[in-house]
Amino acid sequence: CRVRHYQFNVVMKNTTRLCSTKSIVTVNGKFPGPTIYAREDDTVLIRVINRVKYNVSIHWHGVRQLRTGWADGPAYITQCPIQPGHSYVYNFTITGQRGTLLWHAHILWLRATVHGALVILPKLGVPYPFPKPDHEPVVVLGEWWKSDTEAVINQALKSGLAPNVSDSHTINGHPGPISNCPTTGGYSLTVSPGKTYMLRLINAALNEELFFKIAGHKLTVVEVDATYVKPFQTDTILIAPGQTTNVIVTTNQNAGKYMVAVSPFMDTPVVAVDNTTATATLHYSGTLSNSPTFFTSPPPQNATPVANSFLNSLRSLNSRKYPARVPQTVDHSLFFAVGLGAHVFNVKGVFTADFPGNPPIPFNYTGTPKGGLGTNTGTKVYRLEYNATVQVVLQDTGIIAPENHPVHLHGFNFFAVGRGLGNFNPKTDPKNFNLVDPVERNTIGVPSGGWVAIRFRADNPGVWFMHCHLEVHTTWGLKMAFLVDNGKGPNESILPPPKDLPKC
Ligand code: C2O
């Protein structure tokens, strides 16, 4: 294993998209930002230098950060932000993980433009559990606003209504030619015939769960959130903000240009949402530049059956080499109604054990909950002893929004042991849990008007944020934190904070 050094200069950069130019916050002047490459077991040192007028922090989304919570990044949870003119070195070792993840700013809405890919290769000499692809391009999906990010944030903070809808989705930073600015260029991936390409897909959008499709090509899913899955073929990928998916594409079609389409998914379409389709091109080398592009249309915005069939196909690989270590017993069984209060900001000395109690179950998710079940803000965390097993049922009340809530847990992967529509029934639903090969991930869509059950082992001491990865919902309070105590063993305590940890 090696030590990898990166320098992230956070700088403003004039950037033109959709026929207009604005100054955006970037890393090293790039949108999306630079890709970080490392191998499993490597130590990564990233010096982040803040040269903009905003406070900044960076999160390495999905990196477990075993005992190094100081490098996790969410502002005011595990660190104070890096102030203008200051710097901080994120220092962490990648343990027991390989695959595609992402990094992004973790303060206000800065991640709109401050994000990029984090690729963890297997240890030297360790193969993938599938034939090695010929190429492994990174494909980052995002959103673009013509307004300044600041204006978009302010609208969300002030109005309490749906925020300024983005003007376009993007594929590797570009909306593609089908948009309200016809001259805009799109991302083009040049491919050779008869090869395999593993696309490392990342959804870095702020507020949109997305469908992904390529005209004329099947997609074989082999990994999600940097965990291997049982490979399966599909036409359409569903990917929520914060999620990653590796898919293998074989270039077995005739030479030509094939449209890549990205469009939003919502259970219940709302008029005021961004429904633009971002496009890119899979371009077989040797294709004449004036030849037409094979077209594909993405699923309709409310294609719940397409979404469900994709999600139901996801299973952990669970091979001898990569066993699914699903907790078979539960020390803490929690029930959270999405939208119910859950909390914030680690201020020293306020951790208490009296986290708000579970709401009654079965929970009446239809209509407005009675009895003070609305969102609270506070400084309480849910406290877990080291190595406890935890089950959380997340019930979407259906009162917040028509979309799934992609809930992300920092510091852990979890197993999605159950999922259903309607009210979670604590008597019958657990009988159907998959405790053998459920998908393992770090971000899970809680279905609108339904629930998911996740399990994890609290084997990472520190304070770990859990929140909806729709940025607007994080802003509105769909967030809480777990505090995992140190264990008694020699390697079971959080390491001391680094000397350059920013101060507030
Ligand atoms: Cu990718 Cu707390 O976020």
Residues whose N, C-alpha, C, O or C-beta is under 5 A from the ligand:
A	BS01	C2O	H61 G242
